[in-house]
């Protein structure tokens, strides 16, 4: 089985569930592999304490520009769907942090001005001899953006004869999609707060779009909260289990302890949740469709400023064209003041 532990936001207890479920299943005699695919901030190793004996680099191919061969035709920029190439005054500017290593720019360049070379973006470390289960994680190099490539490299260690537990990154970005794809089931860990519910809805939208059976685990539950259960009932998803709010759990976790070795009731709880998912994978309900707006666009609100207007241009992910739109607005505006607040 391939079980991915995911969450709509950080801090819900996803790592706690993944690590302790791996230990609980191993103690029961199951063959287990724990793969930490939160490659930007892996932290399972802080509890597992493995001795890594295998390490391999993750490499992708990125474009290199040869100015002597370039005619400045701009075909490469037109072909790039990720806005990773710009042609300004017949000079090519490469934004490698946006590049997805698809190779289309080199393919469409008839002059051979763009070629590809391998670039190391991260590494995968594995501890095959770790007891009581196999452990591996990925590490994305600082400044690199292709986290899904490192996630896929970690998933090379999936074993069809084992229970594979994948600890995904929080949220719903591309690394989470790469982690969830191919899973037999997804367990979404959430907390019974309005913030937790909001991000849970995003995560549910992702897993249902991918068609993966999904269950919900409510962490830090007081037993009386209905915020998450009402939502789960409305969308037709099962509540796979509850973990009660416990100061003792928090104290043991903060010290790097393995909770299932100290609290047998939590071990039994996690094993029950896993057995439920394994024997009766939750159905995949129909995802709600999106309505496409028709007719003329609505009028833009006028605002209250008498002498100036202030616009903020945002996007849900990188590469959508936010910078392009901002620059265009600044070009069209009369006496613009432009502030780039993408401080990272």
Residue, then its C-alpha position, 0 to 999 in steps of 0.5 A: x500500500x502507498x499511503x500519503x499523509x498530507x495537510x492543507x497547512x503546516x503545523x497540523x501534526x502531519x509529521x507526528x502521524x507519519x512517523x508514529x504510524x510507521x513505528x506502530x506498523x513496524x512494531x506490529x510486524x509490518x514491512x514499512x518504508x517511510x519516505x519524507x517527501x517534504x523536500x524543502x523542509x524535511x523533519x522526519x529524520x529528527x525523530x527517526x535518527x537514521x544513519x544514511x548509507x546511500x546518497x545520490x544527487x538529483x539532476x535536471x537539464x537547464x538551458x544555456x544561451x549562446x549569444x554568438x548563435x542567437x538571432x533574437x527571434x523570440x521563438x524560445x520565449x513564445x514556446x515557454x509556458x512558464x515565463x522562464x525566458x524573456x527576449x529583450x532587445x534581441x538578448x535572451x534572459x533566462x530565469x532558471x528559478x522558473x524553468x521546469x526543464x521541459x527542453x522545449x526552448x532548445x527544441x524550437x531554437x533552429x539556430x542552436x543558440x539554446x542547449x541543455x546541460x545537467x544541473x544539480x538541484x538536490x539530493x536523496x539520502x536513504x538508510x536501508x539498514x535503519x531499524x525497524x523500517x527503511x527510511x529515505x528523504x529528499x533535500x532540495x538545494x536552497x534557491x531551487x524551485x523544482x521540488x517535484x523532481x526531488x520528490x519523484x527521486x525519493x519515490x524511486x524507493x517505493x517498495x510494492x511489497x511494503x507499506x509505504x508511508x509518504x510524508x508530503x509537504x504541507x499545502x497544495x503546491x506542485x510538490x504535494x501533487x507529485x507526492x500524492x500521485x500514484x497513492x492508494x489513499x491519502x490521509x489529510x491531517x487537519x485541526x478543528x479551527x476555521x483556518x484548518x478548515x479553509x486549508x483542508x478544503x483546498x487539500x480536498x480539492x487537490x486529492x479529489x481532482x487527482x482521483x485518490x481516495x481520501x480520509x480526514x484525520x482530526x488532530x487536537x480534537x476535544x471530541x465536541x468540535x463539529x467544524x470539520x465533521x460537518x464539512x466532511x459530511x457535506x462533501x461525502x468524505x469519511x472521518x478516518x479518526x480523531x487524535x485528542x488534544x493532549x499536553x502529554x503528547x505535545x511534551x513528548x513530541x517536543x522532546x523528539x519522542x516516539x509517541x506510540x512507544x509511550x502512549x499505547x492508546x495512541x498506537x492502537x488509535x493509529x493502527x485502527x485508522x490504518x486498518x480502516x483505510x486499508x480494508x475499505x478505502x474511502x470512495x472518491x465523491x464527485x468533485x464540484x465543477x467550476x462555472x465559467x463566467x460569461x458576458x461582459x466583465x464587471x466594472x472595476x471598483x473605483x476606490x476612494x483615493x482622489x489623486x491616485x490609485x493603488x493596485x496590488x498584483x498577486x497570484x496563487x503560484x509562481x509563473x502565472x505572469x504576475x510580473x508581466x502584468x505589473x510591468x504592463x500596468x506601470x507602462x500604461x499608468x501616468x506617473x507610476x510608483x512601482x514597488x516590488x514586494x516579492x522580497x524573497 
